[in-house]
């Protein structure tokens, strides 16, 4: 099969893998927040979220991870010289971090299957940003093909993430203060 077809398939499955990872955490957040609803709402929502989580995880996210990995290996077989380049070695480090992140999502999935989730929705929101940082780092490494070019991209997204989190915290504080004043 032609190199460009393999590369295209790798990019497609990386995209669907990340989409699954981003959305699975959002579903974990919804699941966690549904646990605090009144009983009738809680039962309906938890059942629906468990079904959505299971389908996303095993029909989209895991198969995408496997296929992205297989096409990545195929690309490395076609381009073995990449393994001699610093940018690729650093990228493979981030890919290892992505697998660890994926596995941590599996742990969260397993908790939900047992009927509990040990993390707050706020902690899950922060955890969701880890995948974004990995994505930014990998894209900058692949596009710029420099060992240091990725640092600026990652620092930029970390800075934006910190500002967003501070904004969310400020908004929550204002909202809490306003609801206190209205009581």
Backbone as CSV, one residue per row, in Angstrom:
resi,resn,N_x,N_y,N_z,CA_x,CA_y,CA_z,C_x,C_y,C_z
1,UNK,0.854,-1.178,0.000,0.000,0.000,0.000,0.902,1.244,0.000
2,UNK,0.482,2.274,-0.660,1.240,3.505,-0.809,1.412,4.235,0.525
3,UNK,2.570,4.864,0.718,2.901,5.601,1.934,1.826,6.624,2.299
4,UNK,1.349,7.391,1.331,0.369,8.441,1.622,-0.968,7.866,2.105
5,UNK,-1.348,6.690,1.636,-2.566,6.044,2.140,-2.391,5.629,3.608
6,UNK,-1.233,5.072,3.904,-0.951,4.644,5.283,-0.925,5.867,6.203
7,UNK,-0.270,6.927,5.758,-0.209,8.160,6.543,-1.606,8.735,6.757
8,UNK,-2.421,8.735,5.710,-3.797,9.239,5.821,-4.600,8.424,6.821
9,UNK,-4.496,7.113,6.752,-5.228,6.258,7.688,-4.733,6.473,9.119
10,UNK,-3.437,6.656,9.287,-2.893,6.941,10.613,-3.495,8.235,11.163
11,UNK,-3.525,9.276,10.355,-4.079,10.563,10.794,-5.565,10.429,11.122
12,UNK,-6.301,9.710,10.305,-7.739,9.513,10.558,-7.956,8.817,11.900
13,UNK,-7.213,7.749,12.160,-7.431,7.007,13.406,-6.859,7.731,14.630
14,UNK,-5.827,8.543,14.439,-5.374,9.406,15.540,-6.493,10.382,15.891
15,UNK,-7.118,10.948,14.851,-8.207,11.917,15.065,-9.373,11.277,15.799
16,UNK,-9.789,10.094,15.375,-10.919,9.445,16.049,-10.536,8.972,17.448
17,UNK,-9.280,8.606,17.642,-8.817,8.209,18.972,-8.903,9.398,19.927
18,UNK,-8.354,10.531,19.506,-8.435,11.719,20.354,-9.880,12.159,20.569
19,UNK,-10.689,12.082,19.530,-12.104,12.446,19.695,-12.741,11.583,20.778
20,UNK,-12.451,10.290,20.745,-12.969,9.387,21.769,-12.462,9.737,23.152
21,UNK,-11.172,10.058,23.258,-10.601,10.401,24.566,-11.183,11.707,25.107
22,UNK,-11.367,12.695,24.221,-11.950,13.957,24.675,-13.397,13.757,25.131
23,UNK,-14.151,12.992,24.357,-15.571,12.830,24.670,-15.800,11.900,25.863
24,UNK,-14.935,10.903,26.030,-15.141,9.961,27.136,-15.032,10.684,28.477
25,UNK,-14.099,11.600,28.579,-13.969,12.354,29.837,-15.203,13.224,30.053
26,UNK,-15.712,13.822,28.986,-16.936,14.632,29.100,-18.082,13.748,29.606
27,UNK,-18.196,12.526,29.095,-19.234,11.605,29.569,-18.997,11.202,31.020
28,UNK,-17.735,11.038,31.415,-17.429,10.749,32.818,-17.911,11.897,33.698
29,UNK,-17.705,13.126,33.239,-18.153,14.303,33.990,-19.670,14.287,34.131
30,UNK,-20.371,14.030,33.031,-21.837,13.973,33.082,-22.303,12.865,34.026
31,UNK,-21.624,11.711,33.964,-21.955,10.586,34.849,-21.789,11.011,36.303
32,UNK,-20.654,11.643,36.601,-20.381,12.076,37.975,-21.439,13.066,38.453
33,UNK,-21.789,14.030,37.610,-22.784,15.026,37.991,-24.181,14.420,38.099
34,UNK,-24.460,13.383,37.332,-25.760,12.712,37.415,-25.926,11.987,38.753
35,UNK,-24.812,11.596,39.369,-24.878,10.915,40.667,-25.462,11.818,41.751
36,UNK,-25.470,13.115,41.513,-25.967,14.073,42.502,-27.417,14.486,42.245
37,UNK,-28.056,13.933,41.236,-29.443,14.272,40.902,-30.403,13.534,41.839
38,UNK,-31.676,13.926,41.777,-32.675,13.195,42.543,-32.775,11.778,41.992
39,UNK,-33.282,10.868,42.796,-33.210,9.430,42.497,-33.749,9.042,41.116
40,UNK,-34.905,9.533,40.741,-35.486,9.120,39.456,-34.642,9.610,38.278
41,UNK,-34.179,10.864,38.349,-33.298,11.399,37.302,-31.976,10.647,37.296
42,UNK,-31.446,10.448,38.481,-30.162,9.776,38.647,-30.170,8.402,37.976
43,UNK,-31.204,7.597,38.249,-31.268,6.252,37.686,-31.323,6.258,36.164
44,UNK,-32.127,7.156,35.616,-32.265,7.238,34.156,-30.949,7.701,33.531
45,UNK,-30.384,8.777,34.072,-29.162,9.336,33.500,-27.977,8.388,33.620
46,UNK,-27.795,7.780,34.780,-26.653,6.882,34.960,-26.722,5.701,33.990
47,UNK,-27.905,5.168,33.809,-28.075,4.050,32.871,-27.724,4.490,31.444
48,UNK,-28.210,5.652,31.040,-27.942,6.158,29.691,-26.456,6.482,29.504
49,UNK,-25.856,7.133,30.488,-24.436,7.478,30.365,-23.563,6.230,30.326
50,UNK,-23.894,5.226,31.121,-23.118,3.984,31.086,-23.159,3.351,29.696
51,UNK,-24.330,3.367,29.068,-24.461,2.813,27.723,-23.646,3.628,26.714
52,UNK,-23.753,4.945,26.798,-23.007,5.818,25.888,-21.499,5.643,26.076
53,UNK,-21.069,5.568,27.321,-19.652,5.398,27.635,-19.138,4.075,27.078
54,UNK,-19.893,3.007,27.307,-19.468,1.678,26.828,-19.345,1.647,25.307
55,UNK,-20.333,2.209,24.623,-20.289,2.216,23.153,-19.124,3.057,22.633
56,UNK,-18.948,4.245,23.186,-17.847,5.105,22.753,-16.504,4.428,23.005
57,UNK,-16.358,3.844,24.170,-15.079,3.268,24.566,-14.701,2.057,23.722
58,UNK,-15.659,1.154,23.523,-15.315,-0.098,22.831,-15.603,-0.113,21.334
59,UNK,-16.401,0.820,20.848,-16.700,0.847,19.408,-15.857,1.889,18.682
60,UNK,-15.466,2.963,19.378,-14.697,4.024,18.715,-13.288,4.160,19.294
61,UNK,-13.175,4.369,20.601,-11.891,4.761,21.179,-10.853,3.647,21.130
62,UNK,-11.171,2.478,21.665,-10.198,1.376,21.633,-9.840,0.956,20.212
63,UNK,-10.812,0.723,19.317,-10.416,0.357,17.947,-9.556,1.432,17.269
64,UNK,-9.866,2.703,17.520,-9.067,3.782,16.932,-7.641,3.757,17.466
65,UNK,-7.490,3.499,18.757,-6.143,3.424,19.347,-5.339,2.291,18.706
66,UNK,-5.976,1.148,18.552,-5.289,-0.004,17.966,-4.920,0.275,16.514
67,UNK,-5.864,0.794,15.745,-5.594,1.048,14.321,-4.573,2.168,14.131
68,UNK,-4.647,3.215,14.927,-3.647,4.288,14.836,-2.252,3.728,15.118
69,UNK,-2.160,2.845,16.093,-0.880,2.237,16.446,-0.363,1.341,15.327
70,UNK,-1.241,0.526,14.760,-0.818,-0.354,13.662,-0.324,0.447,12.458
71,UNK,-1.053,1.510,12.107,-0.620,2.330,10.973,0.656,3.103,11.308
72,UNK,0.850,3.483,12.567,2.088,4.149,12.979,3.279,3.201,12.837
73,UNK,3.095,1.968,13.257,4.170,0.971,13.107,4.489,0.761,11.640
74,UNK,3.452,0.677,10.821,3.632,0.510,9.377,4.425,1.692,8.808
75,UNK,4.095,2.912,9.237,4.827,4.097,8.777,6.293,4.028,9.192
76,UNK,6.555,3.569,10.415,7.936,3.462,10.873,8.708,2.385,10.114
77,UNK,8.009,1.355,9.695,8.652,0.335,8.862,8.998,0.932,7.499
78,UNK,8.107,1.755,6.962,8.355,2.394,5.673,9.410,3.504,5.763
79,UNK,9.511,4.147,6.934,10.438,5.268,7.133,11.313,5.016,8.367
80,UNK,12.155,4.003,8.371,12.938,3.674,9.571,13.896,4.780,9.995
81,UNK,14.282,5.648,9.091,15.184,6.746,9.419,14.598,7.707,10.442
82,UNK,13.270,7.759,10.538,12.631,8.634,11.528,13.082,8.298,12.944
83,UNK,13.359,7.023,13.187,13.753,6.590,14.536,15.140,7.115,14.931
84,UNK,15.854,7.701,13.988,17.153,8.306,14.265,17.039,9.805,14.536
85,UNK,15.826,10.347,14.417,15.622,11.788,14.549,15.047,12.113,15.933
86,UNK,15.601,13.156,16.534,15.199,13.533,17.888,13.712,13.841,17.998
87,UNK,13.144,14.535,17.021,11.732,14.904,17.105,10.853,13.658,17.202
88,UNK,11.227,12.596,16.483,10.428,11.369,16.516,10.569,10.670,17.863
89,UNK,11.756,10.672,18.419,11.954,10.034,19.717,11.154,10.761,20.797
90,UNK,11.148,12.097,20.725,10.352,12.866,21.684,8.869,12.594,21.453
91,UNK,8.460,12.539,20.187,7.054,12.255,19.873,6.656,10.891,20.426
92,UNK,7.527,9.901,20.279,7.215,8.570,20.810,7.082,8.600,22.333
93,UNK,7.819,9.498,22.985,7.643,9.692,24.427,6.243,10.209,24.735
94,UNK,5.770,11.160,23.922,4.413,11.664,24.114,3.370,10.594,23.768
95,UNK,3.674,9.753,22.794,2.763,8.652,22.472,2.677,7.688,23.660
96,UNK,3.807,7.440,24.306,3.785,6.609,25.520,2.908,7.264,26.587
97,UNK,3.029,8.589,26.723,2.174,9.315,27.675,0.706,9.194,27.277
98,UNK,0.439,9.192,25.983,-0.942,9.035,25.502,-1.492,7.654,25.875
99,UNK,-0.673,6.628,25.753,-1.120,5.292,26.152,-1.384,5.225,27.655
100,UNK,-0.554,5.896,28.445,-0.784,5.943,29.895,-2.093,6.677,30.180
101,UNK,-2.314,7.775,29.476,-3.558,8.536,29.624,-4.758,7.658,29.247
102,UNK,-4.638,6.952,28.126,-5.703,6.057,27.672,-5.983,5.002,28.748
103,UNK,-4.929,4.428,29.296,-5.103,3.406,30.323,-5.778,3.990,31.563
104,UNK,-5.426,5.234,31.918,-6.084,5.867,33.069,-7.579,6.034,32.806
105,UNK,-7.939,6.306,31.560,-9.367,6.384,31.204,-10.025,5.017,31.326
106,UNK,-9.266,3.957,31.025,-9.786,2.599,31.208,-10.067,2.343,32.683
107,UNK,-9.185,2.826,33.549,-9.383,2.677,35.000,-10.671,3.398,35.418
108,UNK,-10.876,4.610,34.909,-12.105,5.351,35.208,-13.327,4.605,34.671
109,UNK,-13.200,4.066,33.461,-14.291,3.275,32.878,-14.624,2.094,33.795
110,UNK,-13.606,1.408,34.270,-13.821,0.256,35.152,-14.523,0.668,36.442
111,UNK,-14.182,1.841,36.968,-14.865,2.337,38.165,-16.352,2.536,37.882
112,UNK,-16.662,3.120,36.740,-18.063,3.358,36.381,-18.803,2.028,36.227
113,UNK,-18.145,1.058,35.653,-18.769,-0.261,35.512,-19.116,-0.857,36.873
114,UNK,-18.365,-0.486,37.899,-18.635,-0.962,39.260,-19.610,-0.051,40.004
115,UNK,-20.039,1.029,39.327,-21.059,1.890,39.904,-20.564,3.085,40.694
116,UNK,-19.283,3.390,40.614,-18.769,4.560,41.322,-17.649,5.200,40.507
117,UNK,-17.427,6.466,40.747,-16.340,7.197,40.094,-15.655,8.003,41.186
118,UNK,-14.369,7.769,41.397,-13.658,8.313,42.554,-13.143,9.735,42.377
119,UNK,-13.494,10.414,41.303,-12.970,11.745,41.048,-14.102,12.744,40.890
120,UNK,-13.831,13.989,41.254,-14.833,15.044,41.112,-14.926,15.464,39.649
121,UNK,-16.017,16.121,39.306,-16.163,16.603,37.936,-15.089,17.653,37.634
122,UNK,-14.692,18.434,38.630,-13.633,19.426,38.423,-12.303,18.739,38.121
123,UNK,-11.956,17.705,38.865,-10.720,16.956,38.615,-10.743,16.328,37.222
124,UNK,-11.895,15.835,36.804,-12.019,15.250,35.465,-11.847,16.314,34.384
125,UNK,-12.346,17.512,34.626,-12.174,18.605,33.663,-10.690,18.941,33.495
126,UNK,-9.985,18.962,34.595,-8.544,19.224,34.522,-7.839,18.070,33.805
127,UNK,-8.215,16.846,34.133,-7.609,15.663,33.513,-7.819,15.683,32.002
128,UNK,-8.932,16.202,31.541,-9.224,16.279,30.113,-8.185,17.130,29.382
129,UNK,-7.602,18.095,30.071,-6.609,18.974,29.443,-5.299,18.247,29.146
130,UNK,-5.023,17.160,29.834,-3.788,16.411,29.605,-3.744,15.896,28.166
131,UNK,-4.847,15.368,27.682,-4.890,14.878,26.301,-4.662,16.019,25.316
132,UNK,-5.171,17.199,25.624,-4.976,18.355,24.760,-3.492,18.715,24.680
133,UNK,-2.816,18.680,25.804,-1.378,18.990,25.824,-0.601,17.969,25.005
134,UNK,-0.937,16.700,25.142,-0.270,15.652,24.356,-0.516,15.869,22.870
135,UNK,-1.743,16.192,22.504,-2.067,16.437,21.100,-1.257,17.605,20.552
136,UNK,-1.236,18.714,21.271,-0.473,19.883,20.821,0.998,19.526,20.630
137,UNK,1.578,18.850,21.603,2.993,18.504,21.527,3.278,17.639,20.293
138,UNK,2.448,16.630,20.072,2.666,15.730,18.933,2.516,16.460,17.604
139,UNK,1.503,17.289,17.485,1.292,18.012,16.219,2.464,18.947,15.949
140,UNK,2.894,19.706,16.948,4.027,20.607,16.733,5.295,19.827,16.393
141,UNK,5.520,18.701,17.036,6.697,17.891,16.725,6.669,17.374,15.291
142,UNK,5.517,16.875,14.859,5.419,16.298,13.521,5.514,17.380,12.446
143,UNK,4.874,18.509,12.674,4.865,19.565,11.663,6.202,20.301,11.621
144,UNK,6.732,20.684,12.794,7.969,21.462,12.831,9.224,20.592,12.726
145,UNK,9.099,19.337,13.123,10.209,18.384,13.105,11.461,18.929,13.802
146,UNK,11.233,19.603,14.926,12.357,20.061,15.737,12.149,19.560,17.160
147,UNK,13.248,19.392,17.846,13.173,18.908,19.216,12.613,19.945,20.166
148,UNK,12.749,21.229,19.823,12.336,22.279,20.735,11.101,23.043,20.285
149,UNK,10.718,22.924,19.022,9.566,23.661,18.515,8.279,23.338,19.257
150,UNK,8.149,22.129,19.708,6.936,21.705,20.411,6.773,22.422,21.746
151,UNK,7.887,22.847,22.330,7.831,23.466,23.661,6.960,24.721,23.633
152,UNK,7.124,25.541,22.581,6.346,26.778,22.498,4.858,26.495,22.331
153,UNK,4.535,25.492,21.536,3.134,25.119,21.379,2.526,24.607,22.675
154,UNK,3.279,23.773,23.381,2.775,23.219,24.640,2.666,24.321,25.698
155,UNK,3.680,25.173,25.778,3.608,26.272,26.743,2.417,27.179,26.437
156,UNK,2.157,27.406,25.156,1.000,28.217,24.773,-0.305,27.590,25.231
157,UNK,-0.487,26.293,24.979,-1.750,25.652,25.369,-1.848,25.541,26.890
158,UNK,-0.730,25.319,27.573,-0.773,25.284,29.046,-1.179,26.655,29.566
159,UNK,-0.597,27.709,28.988,-0.965,29.067,29.399,-2.436,29.351,29.179
160,UNK,-2.940,28.988,28.004,-4.361,29.180,27.707,-5.217,28.347,28.657
161,UNK,-4.793,27.120,28.929,-5.550,26.250,29.840,-5.607,26.842,31.244
162,UNK,-4.486,27.356,31.715,-4.457,27.963,33.044,-5.396,29.166,33.081
163,UNK,-5.343,30.000,32.047,-6.235,31.156,31.995,-7.704,30.730,31.962
164,UNK,-8.014,29.691,31.183,-9.393,29.189,31.130,-9.836,28.666,32.489
165,UNK,-8.969,27.914,33.152,-9.327,27.369,34.460,-9.526,28.480,35.483
166,UNK,-8.664,29.495,35.431,-8.843,30.636,36.328,-10.156,31.352,36.037
167,UNK,-10.486,31.470,34.744,-11.758,32.077,34.357,-12.942,31.283,34.859
168,UNK,-12.864,29.955,34.741,-13.945,29.088,35.229,-14.074,29.224,36.740
169,UNK,-12.942,29.229,37.434,-12.975,29.360,38.898,-13.570,30.713,39.303
170,UNK,-13.173,31.777,38.606,-13.719,33.109,38.883,-15.224,33.129,38.629
171,UNK,-15.642,32.535,37.513,-17.072,32.473,37.184,-17.842,31.703,38.266
172,UNK,-17.292,30.571,38.721,-17.951,29.783,39.770,-18.071,30.592,41.056
173,UNK,-17.010,31.324,41.392,-17.046,32.149,42.606,-18.090,33.253,42.494
174,UNK,-18.160,33.903,41.339,-19.158,34.957,41.124,-20.557,34.375,41.194
175,UNK,-20.749,33.217,40.552,-22.054,32.559,40.555,-22.465,32.158,41.969
176,UNK,-21.515,31.614,42.719,-21.793,31.217,44.096,-22.142,32.440,44.949
177,UNK,-21.411,33.522,44.747,-21.669,34.750,45.507,-23.054,35.306,45.152
178,UNK,-23.399,35.309,43.862,-24.702,35.820,43.436,-25.839,34.952,43.937
179,UNK,-25.658,33.648,43.978,-26.732,32.789,44.492,-26.868,32.973,45.999
180,UNK,-25.774,33.267,46.692,-25.810,33.544,48.128,-26.570,34.835,48.394
181,UNK,-26.311,35.856,47.526,-27.004,37.139,47.692,-28.497,37.031,47.413
182,UNK,-28.886,36.113,46.529,-30.295,35.968,46.147,-31.101,35.172,47.172
183,UNK,-30.428,34.506,48.083,-31.138,33.698,49.091,-31.679,34.514,50.219
